[in-house]
Amino acid sequence: MSTAQRRFLISLAALFSVTCITAGVLALQNRSSESDWARRDGWQRPQEVMDELGLSAGSAVADIGAGRGYFTFRLAERVGQFGKVFAVDIDEGELRRLSSHAKEEGLLQIATIHSAADDPHLETASLDAILVVNAYHEMRDYDAMLHGMFRALKPGGRLAVIDEGSESGKPRSSYHSNHKIPELLVREDAERNGFRFLRRPPGFRNADGDDWYFLLFEKPAAQ
């Protein structure tokens, strides 16, 4: 065997080892996430959230600020193999992990979208619903993002925003840093961008005792 061949085999073995280690780490992360998610089911009540969004088999929905996909995977179960779930996030690393997990589970209805800070990159009039959980407070270009969400919804489509509340009257920048935002501000933003407020379903109290509100909006059917 030549020196070049030996070097090639050594490189190949190293690549295989790194690939196996990476796959193992991702599998452990997925199992850890699922364990955390099972606990979250107790207070987040995902089935009620999806009921409020009017989701059923065959629906198309986006999970904006999807992170590792807690809601993405529950949405995928609800819409089934003939539906579509778009996991949208600005963090490419999180999207790669989510995509790997989805492939592991054989959930072909999940697609990931790397969004911009001012554009969710969703197709026009393609969605029945959009869900934004614990992410709206992070949006600096909130009007542009809401415009993109409004554009992506079909007439009559629904938008749900779930976030942790804060007292009103502070500079907008303080809500980003505190990871909280007043629900009144969210309502004002959404309505300014064409959404119609429908109702405020029961909110949530997480494992740390923090209270999250739940706001439901609609893209008016007549446009």
N, C-alpha and C positions, 0 to 999 in steps of 0.2 A: 504494500500500500504506500502510495506516495505521500509526501509531507502535505501537499495541498488537499488530498483526500482526507487525511487525518484531521486537518484543521476544519474542513467542511463538516465532518461528522461530529467534532467537538462543538462547533457552532450550532449544529442542528439539535444536539442533545441539550445544550443550554437553552435554546429557544423553546424546546418542548417542556423543559423544567419550569421556565418562567410562565409559560401558558397554563400549565397545570396548577401552579401556585396561584395565579391570578383567578382562574376558574374556581379554585377552592375558597379563596377569600370572598369572591362574589357570592358563592353559595352560602357561606357563613353569614354574610351581611343580609342576604335575603331572608334566611331563617330568623335572624335577630329582628329584622323589620316586621316579619309576620307575627312574631311573638308580641312585639309592642303594639301592633295593629289590633290584635285580638283584645288587648286591654282597652284600647281606644274605642272599640266597638261599643263598650259599655256606656260611654258618655257622649260619643259623637252621633250615635243613632243614624248611621248611614242610610238605612232603608227609608227612614222618614224623609231624609234630605232628598233622596231620589224620587220618592213619591211626590214631593212638592214640586220637583222639576218636571213631573209628568213623564218620566222615562219608562220605556217598556222595550220589549224585544224589537230590534231593528232601529232603535233611535240612534241619532248621531249627537255626540256631546263632547265638549272640550273641558279638560281639567287644567285651568290656568294657574301656574305656580304649583305644578304637580309634585315637585320634590321627588321622593322615592316611590310615590305612587299609591299611598294609602287609599285615596278615593279612586284613582285610576283603575285599580284592580276590582274594586267593588262595582264601579260603573260598568266595567267589561262583563262582569257576571250578569248584571241587569240587562244590558242591551243584547247580549248573546252574540253568536258567531256571525249573524247577519247585520249587526249594528256596527258602530264605529266609535272609538274613544281616542281623542287626540290629547296626549299628555304634553302640555306646553310649559316650557321653562327657559330661563336665560342661562341656567347652569348646565353646560354640556356634560359634565361629569355625572351629575344626577340622572340626566337623560340616558346616558350609556348604561348606567346600572339598571335603570327602569326597563330599558329595552332588552337587556340580557335576561332579566327576571321574567319579562313577558314571553320571550322565546322559550325559556325553560318550562313555562307553564302551558305553552302551545296556544297562547292567546293572540291569534293573528288579527283580531279586531282592534288591537292597540297600536297606534302609531305615535311616534314622538316628533315634536316640532320645537326647534331651537328658535325662540322668539327674540325680538329686539326689545329694548326697554320701552319703545314707543309704538310697537306693532306686534300683535300676537301671531301674525303670519297665517291667518286662517282664511279659507276660501269664502267668498261672498255668498250669503244665503245658503250655507251648507249645513247649519247646525240646528237641532231642535232645542238645545240647552247649553248653557255655559255655567261652570261652577268655579268660584274663586274662594279658596279656603285659606285663611291666615296668610294672605299674600297681598291683599289690596293695599294695606298700609305701607308696603314697600315701594309702591309705584310712584315714581317721580313724575312721569309723563302720563298721569292718570287720564286726562282728557283724550289724548291720542289712543291710549289703550282701550278706553271705553268706546271710542269711535270705531276702533277695529272690532271690538266685540259686537257692537250694534250691527255693523256691516255683515259680520259672519253669521248672525242669527237669521233664521227664516222669519217671516212675519208671524207673530204670535209666539215666537220662541222665548224661552225664559232664561233669566240670569239670576243666580243665587250668589250672594256675597256673605261669607261667614268670617267674622273677625272679632278681635278683642276690643272692647269699648274703652273710651277715654273721655275725659271732660272736654267740652268745647272751648273755643276762644284762644287756643294756643297757636303759635306759629306752625305752619304746616310741617316744617323740618323736624319739629319735636316729635311728631307722630311717627316719622320714619325711624328716628333713633330709639324711641320707646317701644316700637313694634305694636302700637295700638292706634286706633283712629275712632273718632266719634261717629256713631251711626248716622247722625244728622248730616254730617259732611258727605258721607257716602251717598245718602239719598239725594242731596243737592247735586253732587257730581253726576250721578246716573241720570237724573231727570233733565239736567242741562244738556246731556248728550242723547236725548230722545227716548229714554226708557220711561215706562210708566210703572210706578210703585204699586205692587199688588197687596202685599201684607208682610207682617213680621211674625213668622212662625215661632214656636218656643225655641229659646236659645239653649246654650250648653254650658256646663261647668266642667272644666277639665280636671285631670288628676291633681293638679297643683292648686285647685280652688279658684282658678281664673274664669271669669264669665265671658262667654262669646255670644254675640247676637247673630241673628239669621235674618237677612233681608231678601225679599223675593221681588224681582222686577220682570217686566214683559216688554218685548218689542211690539208696539201696536200693530195689529193685523192690517190696518188700512194705511198704506204708505203711498 
